[in-house]
Amino acid sequence: MNYAIFSENTKMADVISANIRLLYVLPYFGINLGFGEKTVKQVCNEKNISVPLLLLVCNIYTFDDYCPDSQYLKQIPIEGMIMYLQNSHKDYLEVRMPQIIDNILHLATICRLKNGNILNSFCEKYKQEVIAHFKYEEEIVFPYIIQLLNGVKSNTYQIKEYETNHSDIDAALNDLKNIMIKYLPQDCTIEKCRDILLNLFMFEYDLGKHTLLEDKILISLVKHVEKNNETT
Amino acid sequence: MKQPEKYRTIIIEPSEIIREGSKLFLEKNPCFQVTACFPDLQSFEDKIIKEDVQIILFNPAIIKFYKPAGIRNLFAGYPGVCLIAILYQYVDPETLQNFDGILDIYDEGRMIPQKVIKIIETAQQKNNRPIENVELSDREKDILIAVAKGLQNKEIAEKLHISTHTVISHRKNIVHKTGIKTVSGLTLYALFNNLVSQDELL
């Protein structure tokens, strides 16, 4: 690869300046601001975070065509990755999604949308969909992986099942965004809904990258472990 | 298929000169981005991550031991990808039939991007019908209203005296035109466009 990506010697502050979306990502690693001149490596070592994992996530979130090779992926600790995913699930469910939904419902009230309660049930339905999606991962997929790492084999489950069942939770969000941009009544001004839209865009983007991490990285890594377990 | 901003391309070619040369000429046109280059099939297959690419440029000579019909299967992980052969030695016509087009080593460098774009467009015409972004037709509105009211395809077909197949094809067009994929999203759309009233939904 001949384009610049973040490396362990990049200053942490430069990483944030290059991609402000990472302001959502870093807390999932337990990282706070106030880096001074510290590099990625220094910050990670202080916090006991895997440098390759942090770099992987930051690079995936920042460079759309970033594509690590198998040699690099071997350095990724799967447990650390699961912990990262769990932390993000928690934030999505407890903070970001409720916030967006509350704001949309508030908008419906101040704009006196006549279809406010349908919007309400749309949001509620979406929320349930996301909860179910994460619940499957938290209760079935992640425990399976942890067991696998501990050498416990499962006769009934394989990561392939996750690969085929991994549902798409961005579709409804994308619809909501489209509807807000295209079809909100004219008296619902941009000023009133701009923050919500920005939040929606950010959330949709993050969910997309989150899914990418699960689909492309996590599944590949676990398949590798499954294969190794079979041969030993 | 949505037109990507850039055609993401992979090159598989043993000669470094030709690999880098093709990359250079392709990327002179901003429509193209070469995301990865491989000297052989093995290193291409070793890659864990299958990225999203639209074009695979490769030299059929590297797979001469494969049966021609197996070529597409090598790239089964890339459905809909446009396969282009890089040619500088004789390859039998039967093998070449599996490709969407050919780049010849004697092609003029500056013409390469245009040539590739032409190949892609021809390949897409084979697979895709044109998508126009226009208002919903009256029939599509009827269908949309029925969907918003929660009717299933079969019920809609009976109600409107058309086949289920027609209903499905209308629904595909609705999704194409509005960009809205979920049923609950379509319900909101119908409400905001005054196609149905809230009372009708309850």
Chai-1 contact restraints between the chains, C-beta under 6 A:
chainA,res_idxA,chainB,res_idxB,connection_type,confidence,min_distance_angstrom,max_distance_angstrom,comment,restraint_id
A,D65,B,T35,contact,1.0,0.0,6.0,A-B,restraint_1
A,C67,B,I49,contact,1.0,0.0,6.0,A-B,restraint_2
A,C67,B,E51,contact,1.0,0.0,6.0,A-B,restraint_3
A,S70,B,I48,contact,1.0,0.0,6.0,A-B,restraint_4
A,L73,B,I48,contact,1.0,0.0,6.0,A-B,restraint_5
A,N115,B,L191,contact,1.0,0.0,6.0,A-B,restraint_6
A,N115,B,Q198,contact,1.0,0.0,6.0,A-B,restraint_7
A,I118,B,L191,contact,1.0,0.0,6.0,A-B,restraint_8
A,F122,B,S184,contact,1.0,0.0,6.0,A-B,restraint_9
A,F122,B,L188,contact,1.0,0.0,6.0,A-B,restraint_10
A,K125,B,S184,contact,1.0,0.0,6.0,A-B,restraint_11
A,A171,B,K181,contact,1.0,0.0,6.0,A-B,restraint_12
A,A171,B,T182,contact,1.0,0.0,6.0,A-B,restraint_13
A,A172,B,T182,contact,1.0,0.0,6.0,A-B,restraint_14
A,D175,B,I180,contact,1.0,0.0,6.0,A-B,restraint_15
A,D175,B,T182,contact,1.0,0.0,6.0,A-B,restraint_16
A,D175,B,G185,contact,1.0,0.0,6.0,A-B,restraint_17
A,N178,B,G179,contact,1.0,0.0,6.0,A-B,restraint_18
A,N178,B,I180,contact,1.0,0.0,6.0,A-B,restraint_19
A,I179,B,L188,contact,1.0,0.0,6.0,A-B,restraint_20
A,Y183,B,F192,contact,1.0,0.0,6.0,A-B,restraint_21
A,K216,B,I49,contact,1.0,0.0,6.0,A-B,restraint_22
A,S220,B,I48,contact,1.0,0.0,6.0,A-B,restraint_23
